[in-house]
């Protein structure tokens, strides 16, 4: 395999300082996009410098080449799959034309679900389904569609999270996947119940684990809820970003650095400044799931997730997930292009190993009967092991075992915290 599709994964016990520094990277360029729109992202960004033309934004999406997106798109583009984007709203941009449906606005703020009050949700939507039209971002699953559910990205001191209402609304929609590039350090009972409700409806949920590893590294919600896939961020080499929060609620990792994002109040330009976060990682993990589910529309959420876990890039035992990269870095091409990964039982959650209802319309396919004899991952709630040793950067003798990954970046995960209503947080027991 060439350097174009083989990337190095390096992770050690207790190590989480790999990759480009989120806060100390060089000042980035502003990449102009023709005929678009945005307000400043709720994220961590550093000084911006003007420059570059609109087409440059797509040249910065390095992870598409690393993930072999062109090869995957010959097999699946995500067509027929809808992803609920629970975020700040999704604006109308050329890249999203015809790809966005209106869900529900639970903020009570001016505007509606197609009014993005800071640009974060629009970026996430483009990372998932963007067509690239108008010089905009290309999505990893350009044939899929998104449904916008607008929630608050701040809420310290609130007794309840309004994200709970958005999650419930998403659960009642026809979206198969719920992407939540949001997170906070507090467990809200109403949010926890909303997640349970969505799981009962057969939804596959992803959420960023958070970007405060260097300061506090609290357990992040909704990522830490039992039925949510917690996603961490990695850099181009496969190292977990030093800002990416870690713990036994990390399930998978995906691109989290060096991807352009909407950055100004007029939606006329993208920022390219080396910043990033678990927000982007969540969007790209969601898009990866959409590609696989589109190829196998009769699969359940359990089966799609099991294949993502089975084909993830890692060098440690699958039954001992890393606290930093979980079961590894998502690489859907290993299923779509190479045919690896087995769906397993339709009614067993691969994170908890618990039986779940098989939602009507998502009956097991014939391939799901090929229940593999591989070791099952530990349940989400058990004490997962860390990486026992650093991953070698040398090439494997067996190309099928070589580690190449998907990685990228965009705004840091926004906070929907809760101050006074904080409850004692329990890892993996939420």
QUITA-V54002 format. One record per helix or strand of 2 or more residues. SS is the DSSP state (H for helix, E for strand). FROM is the first residue (numbers start at 1). LEN is the number of residues. If there is no record, write none. Layout:
{{SS FROM LEN} {SS FROM LEN}}
This chain:
{{E 28 5} {E 48 3} {H 56 4} {H 62 5} {H 69 5} {E 82 6} {H 94 3} {E 100 6} {H 120 10} {H 133 3} {E 145 6} {H 163 9} {E 177 4} {E 182 3} {H 189 12} {E 204 5} {E 228 7} {E 240 2} {E 252 4} {E 261 2} {E 269 4} {H 278 18} {H 301 10} {H 333 4} {H 366 4} {H 399 3} {E 414 2} {H 419 3}}
